[in-house]
Amino acid sequence: MLVAFSVAPSMAADSTGSVSEAVAAAVTVVRESGLPHRTDSMFTTVEGEWDDCLAVVKRAVDAVAAFGPRVSLVLKADIREGFSGELTGKLDRLEAAIAAQG
């Protein structure tokens, strides 16, 4: 399964309006999880079993909650039994399809 999520405090962590420290705490949780993952400017995606992925999301939310009383979480999951390596596999198939068109 792939789980893409974005988590941040609902209020800015500092007077500049930045939430980067809180988000950094969440991404650190993901990196320490041992699950395959990728972070971009909008989402962090993790790959693994249902319970493992959601446990990481919960720990990331808990890490962000240390920065304020309210947390925003956006989550999207691709649940596909019997598949692994989809973190890169889906992109590989997309690139092959694009190359085939050109």
N, C-alpha and C positions, 0 to 999 in steps of 0.2 A: 504494500500500500504506500501511496505517496500522500503526505499531508503538507499542504502549503499554508502557512499562517503568518499573520502580522500581529504583533502585540506591542502595546505602548500605553503609558499612563494617559488617562483622559485629559489631564492637565499637564502643562509643560513642567519638566523637572527643574528648570531654572528660569531666571528672569529673561533670558534671551529667547525663550520659546523652544529651546532645544530639548529633545527627548533622547539624545544620543547615548547618554550614560545608562539610562534605563534599558534601551534597546541593546546596548553592548552587554549588559548583564544577561539578557535573554539569549543572545547569540552565544555567549560563553557557555551557558547551560547546554545548548544544542551541540556545540563543539566537543564538550566533555562527555556527551552521551555515548559516543562511539558509533552512532548511526550514520549512514551515508547522508550527507546534507549539502545544500547549496543555499547561499544567501545572496540576494540581489537587492536593489534599491527599494523594492516594495514588499517582498516576502522572503521567508526562509522556508525551504522545503526539506523535509526529512523522509527517509524511506525505511520501512521496517514492518514489523508485525503491529497489528491494531493496538494492543496494550502498550507496547514499547513506544510507539509514536505519540499516543495520547498522554502517556506519562511524561514524556519530554515536553509536550505542549504545556501541561499543568505546571511542571517545574519552571518553565520559562515565564508563565503568567505569575507564579509566586515570586520570581526574581524581580519582575517589573512592579509588582504590588508593594515592594519595599520602598518604591520611589513616590508613592502617592496612594490615596484612599480609593481610587477608581481606576480600573484597567479596561482598555478596549482590546477585543480579540476578534480577528477575522480569520476564518478557517475554511479551507476547501480540501476535500479528500478524494483521491482516486483509489477505490477499493477494487482490487483485481486479484483474486486468489490465484496462486500458482505462478505469479510473475515476480521477478526480482531484477535488479539492474535497470529499472525503468527511469531512474533519475537521469541517466544519460541515454538510455535506449530510446525514449520518446523523442529526444532531440536528434539522435542519429537518424531515425526514420523520417523526421521532418526535413532534415538537410538533404537526405537522399531523394525525397519527393520534390524538393525545390530544384535540385540538380537535374532531375529527370525532366523537368518542365523547360529548362533552359537549354 
